[in-house]
């Protein structure tokens, strides 16, 4: 079954809610050009979890080709897993409040923000719609 029309409706609803709640972040900014792209990664599951296993290497093994800004919204800090991400990141921020995190992310002028677990965290859906 093709769910795309339903997903487009749902995405449109989320985008309208997000823009009404955070109108100052609803417009896409033009990030400045840099030597290395500034890539943000956001996740609630950067701990011993399948998201870390399948996506952690994007952060830990990408070297210095990109600037890595990592936003961890999870409550648990797993020394072996979360700390590896923190050490590989150019900037690591742990904040469980997505409302407080939205202006922080907007201020970093990212070229792209990758949602490693989109759809798994209800709290991150509003931020993703922005």
C-alpha positions in Angstrom: 0.0 0.0 0.0 1.3 3.5 -0.8 1.3 5.6 2.4 3.0 8.6 0.8 -0.2 10.8 0.6 -1.0 10.1 4.2 2.6 10.9 5.2 2.5 14.1 3.3 -0.7 15.1 5.2 0.9 14.2 8.5 4.1 16.1 7.6 2.1 19.2 6.6 0.2 19.1 9.9 3.5 18.8 11.9 5.1 21.7 9.8 2.1 24.0 10.6 2.2 23.1 14.3 6.0 23.6 14.5 5.8 26.9 12.6 3.0 28.2 14.9 5.0 27.1 18.0 8.4 28.4 16.8 7.8 30.9 14.0 11.4 32.3 14.4 12.8 29.0 13.3 10.3 28.0 10.6 12.2 29.6 7.7 15.3 27.7 6.3 18.4 29.8 6.9 21.2 30.2 4.4 24.3 28.7 6.1 27.6 30.3 5.3 30.1 28.5 3.1 32.9 26.8 5.0 36.0 24.6 4.3 34.3 21.6 5.9 30.5 21.1 5.9 28.9 21.5 9.4 26.8 18.5 9.9 24.5 18.0 12.9 23.4 14.7 14.2 20.5 14.4 16.6 19.2 11.4 18.5 17.6 10.2 21.6 19.4 6.8 21.3 23.2 7.4 21.2 23.7 4.7 23.8 23.7 0.9 23.7 20.9 0.8 21.1 20.4 -0.3 17.5 20.6 3.4 16.4 24.1 3.6 17.8 25.1 0.3 16.1 23.7 1.3 12.7 24.5 5.1 12.6 27.2 5.7 15.2 30.0 5.2 12.6 28.8 8.2 10.7 30.1 10.2 13.6 32.9 8.1 15.0 34.5 7.1 11.6 34.1 10.2 9.4 37.3 11.7 10.5 37.8 15.5 10.0 36.1 15.7 6.6 33.0 17.3 8.3 32.4 19.4 11.4 30.3 17.1 13.6 27.8 18.7 15.9 26.0 16.1 18.0 22.8 16.7 19.9 21.9 13.9 22.3 18.4 14.1 23.8 18.5 10.8 25.7 18.3 10.5 29.5 20.8 7.6 29.7 24.6 8.1 29.2 26.3 4.9 28.3 30.1 5.1 28.9 31.2 2.8 26.2 28.8 4.1 23.5 27.8 7.6 24.3 31.3 8.6 25.3 32.7 7.3 21.9 30.2 9.7 20.1 31.1 12.6 22.5 34.9 12.1 21.8 34.4 11.9 18.0 32.2 15.1 17.9 33.5 18.6 17.3 30.7 19.7 19.6 28.6 17.4 21.8 25.5 18.7 23.6 23.3 16.7 25.8 19.9 18.2 26.4 16.7 16.3 27.0 14.4 19.3 26.4 13.8 19.7 22.7 12.2 23.1 23.3 15.5 24.3 24.8 17.6 22.6 22.1 15.8 24.1 19.1 17.3 27.6 19.5 20.7 26.1 20.2 20.7 24.1 17.0 19.4 27.1 15.0 22.3 29.2 16.3 24.9 26.8 15.1 24.3 27.5 11.4 24.4 23.9 10.3 24.6 22.9 6.6 22.5 19.8 7.4 20.9 18.2 10.4 20.6 14.4 10.3 17.8 12.8 12.5 19.3 9.4 13.2 16.1 8.0 14.7 13.4 10.0 13.0 10.0 8.7 13.9 11.2 6.8 17.0 11.1 9.9 19.3 7.9 11.8 19.5 9.6 14.8 21.0 11.9 15.2 18.0 9.1 15.3 15.4 8.3 19.0 16.0 12.0 19.9 15.7 12.3 17.9 12.5 9.3 19.7 11.1 11.2 23.0 11.5 
